[in-house]
Amino acid sequence: MSKSTAVLAGFRDQPDDELKALLATTRDELFRLHLGQHTNQVTSSAQLLTKRRHIAQILTVLNGRKHGLEAQAAAKTAEAPAAEEAPAKKTKAKKAKS
């Protein structure tokens, strides 16, 4: 698994509220990097590219969820049993029809 794939998987695991907060933080960091570049304080311009990519990845995940193309990964907490119950209800309904 590449580094960018791991970062993207981390974004997919987070809920929408955390992603929106992370998006705001990342945009602020990008603004500060641009400001630092104009004042010759930024030594690595690769950080600008990395922040822009993170912003694009976060927006991609949020837009995918908004349009129903992508769902948040199931957490290993109390949400996991609820996800397992839903298919069981569907199978009971199919058995009743037969």
C-alpha positions, -999 to +999 in steps of 0.1 A: +000+000+000+014+033-010+016+063+012-011+082-007-034+052-006-030+050+032-037+087+036-068+084+014-080+054+034-076+074+065-098+102+051-125+076+042-125+063+077-133+097+092-169+111+096-180+141+076-177+166+105-140+157+111-133+159+074-148+193+072-127+205+101-096+189+086-104+206+053-105+240+070-072+233+088-055+221+056-067+252+037-053+274+065-020+256+064-019+260+026-026+297+029+002+301+055+026+282+032+017+305+003+023+335+025+056+320+037+067+314+001+062+351-008+082+362+022+110+336+014+104+316+046+093+283+030+122+262+020+103+232+005+078+240-022+068+203-022+047+210+009+024+232-012+018+203-036+011+179-007-014+203+009-032+208-024-034+171-029-048+165+006-074+192+000-084+175-033-086+141-017-108+154+012-131+171-013-133+140-034-144+119-004-169+145+008-184+149-027-186+111-032-205+108+001-228+137-009-238+120-042-240+086-026-211+071-045-190+064-014-199+054+022-180+059+053-160+028+063-177+010+092-159+016+125-151-013+147-172+000+176-209-003+183-217+006+146-205-028+133-233-050+149-259-026+135-244-031+100-246-068+104-283-068+114-295-050+083-287-079+058-303-104+082-336-085+080-335-086+043-329-124+043-359-129+066-381-110+043-370-131+013-377-163+033-412-151+041-420-146+004-409-181-006 
